[in-house]
């Protein structure tokens, strides 16, 4: 199998994994988020079944520019009795190289879609537009060779439809798997990012 490489960079990204009152972000793009981004580039309509298109896809992510964690507070239902403050977490100023491994026909289709998007796309959220071209390229190299010696993640073993628990592989071959996403307190968030 070949590898599709492309860049995800912008002033803000958010690769959330749940929550309504507090929308967290993982420290790197998630497979489900990247699949959604590519689907939008392809012109796939919201609510379509993406399983057939993205089955058996493997993803690795290299951190090219480290982000800063930023939280935004929003008021929902202002002026009503049900008004509440919600929190949204973002990765500010980060840049990543994504490597997708799949069959050549799909990689070519995804490369063409990323080069000529049908819909406007966001980096995890619609409010987070990219600031650089995706610059998609297909190569015969594996992510292990392409990302050797750098800070990168690869997706967890395929037990779920969308494996959103990345594994960090460092220069010494060590692994670090986040069991939870950022919690509510700034101290916990700081500890999370210190760990990576």
Order of alpha helices (4+ residues) and beta strands (2+ residues): beta-beta-beta-alpha-alpha-beta-beta-beta-beta-alpha-beta-alpha-beta-beta-beta-alpha
